[in-house]
Amino acid sequence: MTLHDLNQLSQADFIARLGAVFEHSPWVAECAWSARPFASLEALHQAMTRCVDGAGLEPQLALIRAHPDLGSRAKMADASVQEQAGAGLNQLTQAEFEHITQLNRQYTQRFAFPFIFAVKGKTKLEVFASMEQRVGNDPDTEFRTALEQIYKIALFRLKDLVVEG
C-alpha cells in the first residue's frame, strides 16, 4: 500500500492495516490516525511513537508485555514469527533453546517484562550477547531500551507494509 493510499483510509481501515505494527496493540494505530496526512513514512512512524510516549506507564508496560519471549515456541504474531526466523531463532539447538529460555527467565524475573530486541538483520549470537549484556541494566534504562527496540521493530514492519509515494 502506498503512503498516499494509507492517508485516505477511514480510521477503521487504517487500524485494520496498521494495528499489528505495534505487537497486539492496535491502540497505537488508532491514536496515530488523527495525525494524518503523513508526509513520509518517517512522519507516520514518529506519530506512532509519540502516541506510545504520551500514553503513560501502564499502556507502555502493556505494550512491552505484549511481545513474546525470543526463541520461545509459544504462539505469536506472524510478524514476530518471521522476524525471529530471520535471526535463526526458530532453529535453535536444544542447548541454545535451554540457554535462551534461561536468559528469558532471568531477564523477566529482573524486569517483569520480556526481553525486547529488534532481531531483523541480526544473528542468534547477537541476540544472546545483547540479552547477556542488558540483563545487567538498571530497570529505568531497560524500560526505555525496550521501548526503543519496539520503535525499531515498528519501523521495520511499517517499511514492509507501506511504500512512500
C-alpha positions as CSV (number, residue, x, y, z in Angstrom):
1,M,0.0,0.0,0.0
2,T,1.3,3.5,-0.8
3,L,1.5,6.2,1.8
4,H,-0.9,8.3,-0.2
5,D,-3.5,5.4,-0.1
6,L,-2.9,4.9,3.6
7,N,-3.6,8.6,4.2
8,Q,-7.1,8.2,2.5
9,L,-8.2,5.3,4.7
10,S,-11.0,5.5,7.2
11,Q,-10.0,5.1,10.8
12,A,-11.3,1.5,10.9
13,D,-9.4,0.6,7.8
14,F,-6.2,2.4,9.0
15,I,-6.3,0.4,12.2
16,A,-7.0,-2.8,10.3
17,R,-4.0,-2.2,8.1
18,L,-1.5,-1.0,10.8
19,G,-2.9,-2.3,14.0
20,A,-0.3,-5.1,14.2
21,V,2.7,-2.8,13.7
22,F,3.0,-2.5,17.5
23,E,2.6,-6.0,18.8
24,H,-1.0,-6.8,19.8
25,S,-1.6,-3.0,20.4
26,P,-3.9,-1.6,17.7
27,W,-4.5,1.4,20.1
28,V,-1.2,2.9,18.7
29,A,-2.6,3.0,15.1
30,E,-5.9,4.3,16.4
31,C,-4.1,7.2,18.2
32,A,-1.9,8.0,15.2
33,W,-4.7,8.1,12.7
34,S,-5.7,11.6,13.7
35,A,-2.2,12.9,12.7
36,R,-2.9,12.2,9.0
37,P,-1.9,13.1,6.4
38,F,1.6,11.8,6.8
39,A,4.2,13.4,4.5
40,S,6.6,10.4,4.8
41,L,6.9,7.0,6.3
42,E,9.2,8.6,9.0
43,A,6.4,11.0,9.9
44,L,4.0,8.1,10.3
45,H,6.5,6.3,12.5
46,Q,7.0,9.4,14.6
47,A,3.3,9.9,15.1
48,M,3.0,6.3,16.3
49,T,6.0,6.6,18.6
50,R,4.6,9.9,20.0
51,C,1.3,8.0,20.8
52,V,3.3,5.5,22.8
53,D,5.5,8.1,24.5
54,G,2.4,10.0,25.5
55,A,0.4,7.0,26.7
56,G,1.8,6.8,30.2
57,L,3.5,4.0,32.1
58,E,0.7,1.4,32.2
59,P,-0.1,1.3,28.4
60,Q,3.6,1.3,27.7
61,L,4.2,-1.6,30.0
62,A,1.3,-3.5,28.5
63,L,2.8,-2.9,25.0
64,I,6.2,-4.3,26.2
65,R,4.5,-7.3,27.8
66,A,2.6,-8.0,24.6
67,H,5.8,-9.2,23.0
68,P,6.8,-12.9,23.0
69,D,9.9,-14.2,24.5
70,L,12.6,-14.5,21.9
71,G,13.2,-18.1,20.8
72,S,10.1,-19.3,22.5
73,R,7.9,-21.9,20.9
74,A,4.7,-20.1,22.0
75,K,2.1,-18.9,19.6
76,M,3.0,-15.4,18.4
77,A,2.1,-12.8,15.8
78,D,3.0,-13.7,12.2
79,A,5.4,-10.7,12.0
80,S,7.2,-11.9,15.2
81,V,7.5,-15.5,13.7
82,Q,9.1,-14.1,10.5
83,E,11.4,-11.8,12.4
84,Q,12.6,-14.4,14.8
85,A,13.1,-16.9,11.9
86,G,15.2,-14.4,10.1
87,A,17.6,-14.4,13.1
88,G,17.7,-18.2,13.3
89,L,15.7,-18.3,16.5
90,N,13.4,-20.9,15.0
91,Q,16.3,-23.3,14.5
92,L,17.9,-23.4,17.9
93,T,19.8,-26.5,19.1
94,Q,18.5,-28.0,22.3
95,A,21.4,-26.4,24.2
96,E,20.7,-23.0,22.6
97,F,17.0,-23.3,23.4
98,E,17.7,-24.1,27.0
99,H,20.2,-21.1,27.2
100,I,17.7,-18.6,25.7
101,T,15.0,-20.0,27.9
102,Q,17.2,-19.4,31.0
103,L,18.1,-15.9,29.8
104,N,14.5,-15.1,29.2
105,R,13.6,-16.3,32.6
106,Q,16.4,-14.4,34.3
107,Y,15.5,-11.2,32.4
108,T,11.8,-11.4,33.1
109,Q,12.4,-12.1,36.8
110,R,14.6,-8.9,37.0
111,F,12.4,-6.6,34.9
112,A,8.9,-8.1,35.0
113,F,8.6,-7.9,31.2
114,P,10.1,-9.8,28.3
115,F,13.4,-9.0,26.6
116,I,12.7,-6.9,23.5
117,F,15.2,-6.8,20.7
118,A,14.8,-5.8,17.0
119,V,16.1,-9.0,15.5
120,K,15.8,-8.1,11.8
121,G,19.3,-8.4,10.3
122,K,20.8,-9.9,13.5
123,T,22.1,-13.4,14.3
124,K,21.2,-15.6,17.2
125,L,24.6,-14.9,18.6
126,E,24.0,-11.2,18.6
127,V,20.6,-11.8,20.4
128,F,22.3,-13.9,23.1
129,A,25.1,-11.3,23.6
130,S,22.5,-8.5,23.9
131,M,20.5,-10.5,26.4
132,E,23.5,-11.3,28.5
133,Q,24.6,-7.6,28.5
134,R,21.2,-6.0,29.1
135,V,20.2,-8.1,32.0
136,G,22.7,-6.0,34.0
137,N,21.0,-2.7,33.2
138,D,19.0,-0.8,35.8
139,P,15.2,-1.0,35.4
140,D,14.7,2.5,34.1
141,T,17.3,2.1,31.5
142,E,16.0,-1.2,30.4
143,F,12.4,0.1,30.2
144,R,13.5,2.8,27.9
145,T,15.7,0.4,25.9
146,A,12.7,-1.9,25.5
147,L,10.6,0.9,24.0
148,E,13.4,2.0,21.7
149,Q,13.7,-1.6,20.4
150,I,9.9,-1.7,19.9
151,Y,10.1,1.5,17.9
152,K,12.8,-0.1,15.7
153,I,10.6,-3.2,15.2
154,A,7.7,-1.0,14.3
155,L,9.7,0.9,11.7
156,F,10.8,-2.4,10.1
157,R,7.2,-3.5,10.0
158,L,6.0,-0.2,8.5
159,K,8.6,-0.5,5.8
160,D,7.2,-3.9,4.9
161,L,3.7,-2.6,4.7
162,V,3.8,0.9,3.3
163,V,5.5,2.3,0.2
164,E,6.2,6.0,0.1
165,G,4.5,7.8,-2.8
